[in-house]
Amino acid sequence: MSERAVLEVIALDAEDAIAARAGGADRLELVTDMAADGLTPPVPTLTAIRAAVDIPLRVMLRLTDGFAAGDVDRLVRVAGELRSAGAEEFVLGFLAADGGADLDAVERVVTALNGCPWTFHRALDHAADRDAVRKQLDGLPGLDTYLTAGSPAGVDEGLPTLLAEAGRAGDPQLMVGGGLRLDHVPTLKKAGVSAFHIGGAARPGGWGKPVSAEAVREWRRVLDAG
């Protein structure tokens, strides 16, 4: 029997978290301000969500729109505050001006996480050379997931890249998200992808409406099929 696919859902608040959990989400990505593609949520949001659900939470560490690290001292401070408030898993990803990983910023933040598991997010899709970024990050403590669409334009454009990367042994887990649709799932699963990330797809009413448990349940059904 194949291992159950991981379904991660973006949650903005406790209402989202409860609906995502009810629909069968395995994990949540906690963010605020989707107009900026997801920034670090405030500590009270984390504590409210942590009190509402018992599934794993990955908290975004991103202070400004784009993929530059910005104020790294503040990032480190915020990471410490979130850890003190109970955060145990994180999402981050910073690029330098040359399109490579901003290794100094990543390493400083990862040091502050002190071994917590973390995802390198879709900054990978905007890198000058995604394989070079993987080599830069190789061996960093806690890195266990790459969130990627295979292309800055989303899964439709990135599908060939995702299929090529899906079979790599020994890499951190490939989690596909970014314009992901239900019709992509069978092809990705067949190639060996076992982790999926949704945001807008969990909200049929748009980002102004909460997560729909029914929408998440339909993703769970498709992921569990076959």
C-alpha positions, 0 to 999 in steps of 0.5 A, a space after each residue: 500500500 502506498 504512503 498517504 500523500 501529504 496535503 498542506 493548506 494555507 491558513 490565515 486564521 483559526 477558522 481556516 485551520 479548523 476547516 482545513 483540518 475537518 477536510 483532511 489537511 495533514 499540515 497547515 502553512 500559516 501566513 498573513 497578507 496574501 496580497 504580498 504572497 504570504 508574510 509572517 503572521 503575528 504571534 497571536 494568530 499562531 497561538 490561536 491556530 495552535 489552540 484550535 487544531 492539533 495538526 502540524 503547522 509551518 509558519 512563514 518567515 518572510 517580512 516583505 514581498 519578494 524574495 530578498 531577505 530584507 532585515 535579517 536581524 529582525 527575521 532572526 528576532 521574529 523567528 525566536 519570538 515564534 519559537 517561544 510562542 510554540 512554533 516548531 516548523 517553518 517556511 522560508 527562502 531568500 535569494 541574493 541579487 544574482 539569483 542564487 540563494 542568499 546563504 548568509 541570510 538563510 543560515 542565520 535564520 536556520 541557526 535561530 531555528 535550532 534544528 526545527 524542520 523547515 521548507 524552502 519555498 517558491 523562491 526556488 522557482 525564481 532562482 537563476 539556477 534551481 539545481 545550483 540553489 539546491 547544492 547551496 542548501 544541501 545539508 542545512 539542518 532542518 531542511 526537509 521540503 522544497 515547495 515548488 511549482 517548477 516555474 515562476 508561472 505555476 504548475 502548468 508551465 513547470 510540470 516538465 521540471 516537476 516530473 524530472 525532479 520527482 524521482 530524485 532519491 535522497 533529496 528533501 521532499 518535493 511539495 508541489 504548489 502554485 497554480 496546482 489543480 486537481 487535474 495535475 494530481 494523477 500525473 504528479 502522483 504517478 511520477 512519485 510526488 507525494 506532497 501537495 500544497 494548496 491556497 486559493 484552491 481551498 477557497 472557492 469564494 476567493 481569498 476574501 472568504 475562509 477555507 472550505 472544508 468541502 473543497 479540502 475534502 475533495 482534494 483529500 479524496 483525489 489524493 487518496 484515490 488509486 
